[in-house]
Amino acid sequence: MSEQLNIVVFAASNSTQSINKRLALHAVSILQDEFKSQVKIKALDLNDYEMPIYSPEREAQGIPQLAQNFYAELGAADGVIISLAEHNGAYTASFKNILDWCSRIKMKIFQNRPVMLLATSIGGHGGQNLLAVAMRDFPKLGANITSHFSFGPFKEHFDRQADQLITPELALELREAIAAFHDAVPANA
């Protein structure tokens, strides 16, 4: 394969200290290590896409340029990796707002791209409840979910100094999810 795969990655959180951001970046470091020069990573930060809270009245004034930019980033990607942060059993407000605005451009915001879903939390469920919601709902938004991975509690299984999983079984499970995602990206299919 001569072309690089363009992969967009982001944590679905606007926290600058997000553990899901750490997980997402760890996953792409594995992807880059495994597949060397075959991948080009673009990390998005939800803080760069802060917009007014969606409402029909605001939509009547036009869709914000930032929503259009986010939608375009997804469209330019060959695949998308998302690490979902769970707030009170739901998406973060920042991510939900981006979903709401982008769905006004076109409902299938993921534009049929391969998507790998990740989640972690400080609790033992590792964001599994929200991951299940996303796995149910994201295909309606045009996501081709290729693999998923979650774990918790974060502090027990992730070394913050080394920025990596320290539990061998979980590290293997993540590598398998990454390989399934890589294999599903169109240039590799």
C-alpha positions in Angstrom: 0.0 0.0 0.0 1.5 3.3 -1.0 -1.1 5.8 0.2 -1.3 6.9 3.8 -4.6 6.4 5.7 -6.0 9.6 7.1 -7.3 8.8 10.6 -9.2 11.4 12.7 -9.1 10.8 16.4 -10.7 12.6 19.3 -11.9 12.3 22.9 -15.6 13.1 23.2 -14.8 15.5 26.0 -13.7 19.1 26.4 -11.7 18.4 29.5 -8.0 19.2 29.1 -7.2 16.4 31.6 -9.5 13.8 29.9 -8.6 10.2 30.6 -10.4 9.4 27.4 -8.0 11.7 25.5 -5.1 9.7 27.0 -6.7 6.5 25.9 -7.4 7.8 22.3 -3.8 9.0 22.0 -2.5 5.7 23.3 -4.6 3.9 20.7 -3.2 6.0 17.9 0.4 5.5 19.1 -0.2 1.7 18.9 -1.8 2.2 15.4 1.3 4.1 14.3 3.7 1.6 15.8 2.0 -1.3 14.2 1.5 0.2 10.8 4.4 2.6 10.6 4.1 5.1 7.8 0.8 3.8 6.6 -1.3 6.1 8.8 -1.5 9.9 9.1 -3.2 11.0 12.3 -5.2 14.1 12.8 -6.2 14.7 16.5 -9.2 16.9 17.0 -9.8 18.8 20.3 -13.5 19.5 21.1 -12.4 22.8 22.6 -11.7 24.0 19.1 -15.4 23.4 18.2 -17.2 25.3 20.9 -20.5 26.6 19.6 -23.7 28.0 20.9 -26.0 25.3 22.3 -28.1 24.0 19.4 -31.7 25.1 19.1 -34.1 25.4 16.2 -34.1 29.2 16.6 -30.3 29.3 16.3 -30.3 26.9 13.4 -32.6 29.3 11.6 -29.7 31.8 11.8 -27.4 29.3 10.1 -25.2 26.4 10.9 -22.0 27.6 12.6 -18.8 27.4 10.6 -17.2 25.3 13.4 -19.9 22.6 12.9 -19.2 22.6 9.1 -15.5 22.3 9.9 -16.0 19.3 12.2 -18.2 17.6 9.6 -15.6 18.3 6.9 -12.8 16.7 9.1 -14.9 13.5 9.4 -15.5 13.5 5.7 -11.8 13.9 4.9 -10.9 10.9 7.1 -10.5 7.3 5.9 -11.4 6.2 9.5 -12.4 7.7 12.9 -11.3 6.8 16.4 -13.5 8.2 19.2 -12.9 7.7 22.9 -16.2 8.4 24.7 -16.3 10.2 28.0 -19.4 9.4 30.1 -21.1 12.2 32.1 -24.0 10.9 34.2 -24.5 8.0 31.9 -24.6 10.2 28.7 -22.4 11.9 26.2 -20.6 15.0 27.4 -22.5 18.3 26.7 -19.7 19.5 24.4 -19.9 16.3 22.2 -23.7 16.1 22.2 -23.8 19.8 21.0 -21.4 19.0 18.1 -23.5 15.9 17.2 -26.6 18.0 17.2 -25.1 20.8 15.0 -23.5 18.4 12.6 -26.7 16.3 12.2 -28.3 19.5 10.8 -25.8 19.4 8.0 -26.6 15.8 7.2 -27.9 13.2 9.6 -25.2 10.7 8.7 -22.4 12.8 10.2 -19.9 10.0 10.1 -20.4 9.7 6.4 -20.1 5.8 6.4 -16.6 5.9 7.7 -15.1 3.0 9.7 -15.3 4.0 13.4 -13.5 2.5 16.4 -15.1 3.3 19.7 -13.2 3.5 22.9 -14.2 4.3 26.5 -12.8 4.4 30.0 -13.8 5.8 33.3 -12.6 6.1 36.9 -15.3 3.5 37.8 -15.3 -0.2 37.2 -17.7 -0.2 34.2 -15.2 1.7 32.0 -17.9 3.7 30.2 -19.6 0.5 28.9 -23.1 1.9 29.3 -22.4 4.8 27.0 -20.4 2.6 24.7 -23.5 0.5 24.3 -25.6 3.6 23.5 -23.1 4.7 20.9 -22.9 1.3 19.3 -26.7 1.3 19.0 -27.0 4.9 17.8 -23.9 5.8 15.8 -24.8 3.5 12.8 -27.9 5.7 12.4 -25.4 8.6 12.1 -23.5 6.9 9.4 -20.8 5.2 11.5 -19.5 1.8 10.3 -18.4 0.5 13.7 -15.5 -1.8 13.2 -14.4 -2.5 16.7 -14.7 -1.2 20.3 -12.8 -1.4 23.5 -13.4 -0.2 27.1 -11.9 -0.7 30.5 -12.1 0.6 34.0 -11.1 1.7 36.5 -8.7 3.8 34.6 -6.2 4.3 37.5 -5.8 0.5 38.0 -5.0 -0.3 34.4 -3.3 2.7 32.8 0.1 4.1 33.7 -0.2 7.9 33.4 3.6 8.4 33.4 4.2 5.9 30.5 0.8 6.8 28.9 0.0 3.1 28.3 -2.1 0.2 29.5 -0.3 -1.9 32.1 -2.7 -4.9 32.2 -1.5 -7.4 29.5 -4.9 -8.8 28.8 -6.4 -5.3 28.2 -3.4 -4.3 26.1 -3.9 -7.3 23.8 -7.6 -6.6 23.6 -6.9 -3.0 22.5 -4.4 -4.2 19.9 -7.0 -6.6 18.5 -9.6 -3.8 18.2 -7.0 -1.6 16.5 -6.1 -4.3 14.0 -9.8 -4.9 13.2 -10.3 -1.1 12.7 -7.2 -0.9 10.5 -8.3 -3.8 8.4 -11.7 -2.2 7.8 -10.4 1.1 6.6 -11.3 1.2 2.8 -7.7 1.3 1.5 -7.1 -2.0 3.4 -10.5 -3.7 2.7 
